[in-house]
């Protein structure tokens, strides 16, 4: 995971790197690669999937809310990961 994020930053000129699945986010949290959660929450129940905050290790993850925007049928929230 660390190598993949490093390659993505090099390819993008060291800008922000986005990830798009709960399992990848969990792996990044476990090795300290995430700085911010930018979540887009829509009221759709899929019935299956990986829960975002499962399997992230034994350490407590502290989040600080930095932005909340309500849209039509969606809520956008941003959290900094406090280390």
Secondary structure, 3 states (H helix, E strand, C coil): CHHHHHHHHHHCCCCCCCCCCHHHHHHHHHCCCCCEEEEEECCCCCCCCCCCCCCCCCCCCEEEEEEEEEECCEEEEEEEEEC
